[in-house]
Amino acid sequence: MNGELRATITLSAGVKYDIKMEFIEPCGNAHAQLSWSSASQTKQVVPNSRLFTS
């Protein structure tokens, strides 16, 4: 499948959320990125500084 897949969820500032992103590319030329946007922010890649490990 090519293109962008989207989902809409409601998040609250200051709250950490569990995120699981799965990606399968059988052709070997893979690229995936996690982006976010809001009514007051244009779409951008989620910065590493906003991601945490458990």
N, CA, C and O atoms as a MOPAC input file, in Angstrom:
PM7 MOZYME 1SCF
protein

 N      0.85500 1    -1.17800 1     0.00000 1
 C      0.00000 1     0.00000 1     0.00000 1
 C      0.89500 1     1.23300 1     0.00000 1
 O      1.84800 1     1.30100 1     0.77700 1
 N      0.61400 1     2.17900 1    -0.83300 1
 C      1.33900 1     3.44400 1    -0.87600 1
 C      0.44500 1     4.55700 1    -0.35600 1
 O     -0.77800 1     4.41900 1    -0.32300 1
 N      1.05700 1     5.65400 1     0.04900 1
 C      0.27500 1     6.79900 1     0.49000 1
 C      0.31600 1     6.97700 1     1.98600 1
 O      1.06400 1     6.31600 1     2.70600 1
 N     -0.50300 1     7.88000 1     2.41500 1
 C     -0.53900 1     8.24000 1     3.82400 1
 C     -1.75300 1     7.63900 1     4.49600 1
 O     -2.86500 1     7.71100 1     3.97300 1
 N     -1.53800 1     7.04900 1     5.65400 1
 C     -2.63600 1     6.54300 1     6.47000 1
 C     -2.80400 1     7.49500 1     7.64300 1
 O     -1.82000 1     7.93600 1     8.23700 1
 N     -4.04200 1     7.81100 1     7.97500 1
 C     -4.31900 1     8.77800 1     9.03500 1
 C     -5.28800 1     8.19900 1    10.04500 1
 O     -6.10600 1     7.33200 1     9.73800 1
 N     -5.16700 1     8.70500 1    11.25500 1
 C     -6.12800 1     8.40300 1    12.31500 1
 C     -6.26500 1     9.65700 1    13.15100 1
 O     -5.31000 1    10.42300 1    13.28300 1
 N     -7.42200 1     9.87300 1    13.71000 1
 C     -7.65900 1    11.02600 1    14.56200 1
 C     -7.89100 1    10.53500 1    15.98200 1
 O     -8.74500 1     9.68200 1    16.22500 1
 N     -7.12000 1    11.08400 1    16.92000 1
 C     -7.29800 1    10.76400 1    18.33300 1
 C     -7.21900 1    12.06100 1    19.13100 1
 O     -6.67900 1    13.06000 1    18.65500 1
 N     -7.75300 1    12.04100 1    20.33000 1
 C     -7.69300 1    13.20100 1    21.21400 1
 C     -6.60400 1    12.96600 1    22.24500 1
 O     -6.60000 1    11.94500 1    22.93100 1
 N     -5.67600 1    13.91900 1    22.35300 1
 C     -4.58500 1    13.83700 1    23.31500 1
 C     -4.67000 1    15.01900 1    24.26300 1
 O     -5.20200 1    16.07200 1    23.91300 1
 N     -4.14500 1    14.83800 1    25.45700 1
 C     -4.07300 1    15.92500 1    26.43900 1
 C     -2.62100 1    16.29700 1    26.67300 1
 O     -1.76400 1    15.41800 1    26.76600 1
 N     -2.33300 1    17.59100 1    26.76900 1
 C     -0.97300 1    18.06900 1    26.99100 1
 C     -0.41900 1    17.52100 1    28.29700 1
 O     -1.12400 1    17.45800 1    29.30400 1
 N      0.84100 1    17.12700 1    28.27100 1
 C      1.51800 1    16.65800 1    29.47400 1
 C      1.28500 1    15.20000 1    29.82000 1
 O      1.85800 1    14.70300 1    30.79000 1
 N      0.46000 1    14.50300 1    29.05600 1
 C      0.15900 1    13.09600 1    29.31000 1
 C      0.95800 1    12.24200 1    28.33700 1
 O      0.98100 1    12.52300 1    27.13800 1
 N      1.61900 1    11.19100 1    28.84500 1
 C      2.34900 1    10.26000 1    27.97800 1
 C      1.38800 1     9.15700 1    27.53600 1
 O      0.63200 1     8.62400 1    28.34800 1
 N      1.42100 1     8.81900 1    26.25100 1
 C      0.54700 1     7.80700 1    25.67600 1
 C      1.38400 1     6.68500 1    25.08600 1
 O      2.45400 1     6.92700 1    24.53000 1
 N      0.89500 1     5.45600 1    25.20800 1
 C      1.53900 1     4.32700 1    24.54500 1
 C      1.19600 1     4.36500 1    23.06600 1
 O      0.03200 1     4.50800 1    22.69300 1
 N      2.21100 1     4.23600 1    22.23100 1
 C      2.01500 1     4.22900 1    20.78400 1
 C      2.73300 1     3.01600 1    20.22200 1
 O      3.88500 1     2.74900 1    20.56700 1
 N      2.05400 1     2.29200 1    19.36500 1
 C      2.67200 1     1.16600 1    18.67000 1
 C      2.48500 1     1.39800 1    17.17900 1
 O      1.35900 1     1.50400 1    16.69100 1
 N      3.59000 1     1.47600 1    16.46800 1
 C      3.54700 1     1.70200 1    15.02800 1
 C      4.16500 1     0.48700 1    14.36200 1
 O      5.33100 1     0.17000 1    14.59800 1
 N      3.39200 1    -0.19100 1    13.53500 1
 C      3.88200 1    -1.36700 1    12.81800 1
 C      3.93100 1    -1.05000 1    11.33400 1
 O      3.05100 1    -0.37800 1    10.79500 1
 N      4.97600 1    -1.54400 1    10.68400 1
 C      5.16300 1    -1.24100 1     9.28000 1
 C      5.79100 1    -2.44500 1     8.60000 1
 O      6.79400 1    -2.97600 1     9.07800 1
 N      5.21200 1    -2.87600 1     7.49400 1
 C      5.73900 1    -3.99700 1     6.71100 1
 C      5.89900 1    -3.52900 1     5.27600 1
 O      4.95900 1    -3.00700 1     4.67600 1
 N      7.09700 1    -3.71800 1     4.72800 1
 C      7.37300 1    -3.34100 1     3.34300 1
 C      8.07800 1    -4.50400 1     2.65400 1
 O      9.28100 1    -4.69100 1     2.83300 1
 N      7.34400 1    -5.28200 1     1.87400 1
 C      7.94200 1    -6.46400 1     1.25100 1
 C      8.86700 1    -6.14900 1     0.07400 1
 O      9.60600 1    -7.03200 1    -0.36200 1
 N      8.85300 1    -4.94000 1    -0.44800 1
 C      9.64700 1    -4.61900 1    -1.63500 1
 C     11.04000 1    -4.08900 1    -1.31300 1
 O     11.86300 1    -3.95900 1    -2.21900 1
 N     11.32900 1    -3.78100 1    -0.05400 1
 C     12.66200 1    -3.37300 1     0.34300 1
 C     12.98100 1    -1.89700 1     0.25100 1
 O     14.10400 1    -1.50800 1     0.57400 1
 N     12.05400 1    -1.05800 1    -0.17200 1
 C     12.29800 1     0.37800 1    -0.27700 1
 C     11.35500 1     1.09600 1     0.69300 1
 O     10.47000 1     1.84500 1     0.27900 1
 N     11.56300 1     0.85100 1     1.99100 1
 C     10.61200 1     1.28800 1     3.00100 1
 C     10.93000 1     2.67300 1     3.54800 1
 O     12.09100 1     3.07300 1     3.63100 1
 N      9.88200 1     3.39200 1     3.91600 1
 C     10.00000 1     4.66500 1     4.61800 1
 C      8.72900 1     4.85500 1     5.43700 1
 O      7.62100 1     4.75600 1     4.91000 1
 N      8.89600 1     5.12700 1     6.71900 1
 C      7.74600 1     5.38500 1     7.58600 1
 C      8.10000 1     6.52100 1     8.51900 1
 O      9.24700 1     6.64900 1     8.94800 1
 N      7.11000 1     7.35300 1     8.83600 1
 C      7.32600 1     8.41200 1     9.81200 1
 C      6.03100 1     8.66100 1    10.56600 1
 O      4.93900 1     8.45500 1    10.03800 1
 N      6.16900 1     9.10300 1    11.79300 1
 C      5.03600 1     9.41800 1    12.65100 1
 C      4.91200 1    10.92800 1    12.72800 1
 O      5.84700 1    11.60800 1    13.15000 1
 N      3.77400 1    11.45200 1    12.32700 1
 C      3.54500 1    12.89600 1    12.31200 1
 C      2.35600 1    13.24200 1    13.18400 1
 O      1.53100 1    12.39000 1    13.51600 1
 N      2.28800 1    14.51000 1    13.54600 1
 C      1.11500 1    14.99300 1    14.27600 1
 C      0.75800 1    16.40300 1    13.80700 1
 O      1.57100 1    17.11400 1    13.21600 1
 N     -0.48200 1    16.77400 1    14.09200 1
 C     -0.96200 1    18.12100 1    13.78000 1
 C     -2.14300 1    18.42000 1    14.69000 1
 O     -2.68800 1    17.53100 1    15.34500 1
 N     -2.52200 1    19.67700 1    14.71700 1
 C     -3.70300 1    20.08700 1    15.48200 1
 C     -4.30000 1    21.30500 1    14.78600 1
 O     -3.79800 1    21.75900 1    13.75800 1
 N     -5.35900 1    21.81400 1    15.35400 1
 C     -5.98500 1    23.00400 1    14.77800 1
 C     -5.02700 1    24.19500 1    14.77700 1
 O     -5.14800 1    25.09300 1    13.94400 1
 N     -4.07200 1    24.19700 1    15.71700 1
 C     -3.14000 1    25.32300 1    15.81800 1
 C     -1.72400 1    24.97400 1    15.35500 1
 O     -0.81700 1    25.79600 1    15.48400 1
 N     -1.52600 1    23.78200 1    14.82500 1
 C     -0.18800 1    23.35100 1    14.40700 1
 C     -0.27300 1    22.58700 1    13.10200 1
 O     -1.07100 1    21.65800 1    12.97700 1
 N      0.53600 1    22.96600 1    12.13200 1
 C      0.57700 1    22.23500 1    10.87600 1
 C      1.23500 1    20.87400 1    11.09300 1
 O      1.92200 1    20.65900 1    12.09100 1
 N      1.02200 1    19.97200 1    10.16400 1
 C      1.57600 1    18.62200 1    10.28500 1
 C      3.09100 1    18.67200 1    10.30300 1
 O      3.71600 1    19.34500 1     9.48300 1
 N      3.67600 1    17.94600 1    11.25800 1
 C      5.12600 1    17.82100 1    11.33500 1
 C      5.48600 1    16.46400 1    11.92600 1
 O      4.67900 1    15.84800 1    12.62300 1
 N      6.68800 1    16.00700 1    11.64700 1
 C      7.17100 1    14.75500 1    12.22000 1
 C      7.29400 1    14.94200 1    13.72500 1
 O      7.78300 1    15.97100 1    14.19100 1
 N      6.84700 1    13.94100 1    14.48700 1
 C      6.96000 1    13.99900 1    15.94100 1
 C      8.44700 1    14.00800 1    16.30000 1
 O      9.16700 1    13.08100 1    15.92700 1
 N      8.92400 1    15.02800 1    17.01300 1
 C     10.34700 1    15.09500 1    17.34800 1
 C     10.74900 1    14.00000 1    18.33400 1
 O      9.96100 1    13.60800 1    19.19400 1
 N     11.97900 1    13.51300 1    18.20200 1
 C     12.47900 1    12.47800 1    19.12100 1
 C     12.35700 1    12.91200 1    20.58500 1
 O     12.14300 1    12.08000 1    21.46600 1
 N     12.49100 1    14.19400 1    20.83300 1
 C     12.40300 1    14.70400 1    22.21900 1
 C     11.03300 1    14.49900 1    22.83300 1
 O     10.88300 1    14.60300 1    24.05000 1
 N     10.03500 1    14.21200 1    22.01900 1
 C      8.66900 1    13.98200 1    22.51500 1
 C      8.32900 1    12.50500 1    22.62600 1
 O      7.20900 1    12.15700 1    22.99900 1
 N      9.29000 1    11.61900 1    22.30400 1
 C      9.09300 1    10.17300 1    22.38200 1
 C      9.88400 1     9.62300 1    23.55900 1
 O     10.98700 1    10.09000 1    23.84600 1
 N      9.32100 1     8.63200 1    24.24000 1
 C      9.92000 1     8.06300 1    25.43800 1
 C      9.87100 1     6.53600 1    25.36500 1
 O      9.00700 1     5.97100 1    24.69400 1
 N     10.78200 1     5.88300 1    26.04400 1
 C     10.72600 1     4.42300 1    26.17700 1
 C     10.22100 1     4.09900 1    27.57100 1
 O     10.32600 1     4.91300 1    28.48800 1
 N      9.67700 1     2.91300 1    27.71900 1
 C      9.12800 1     2.53000 1    29.01500 1
 C     10.19300 1     2.04900 1    29.96800 1
 O      9.88800 1     1.68900 1    31.10500 1

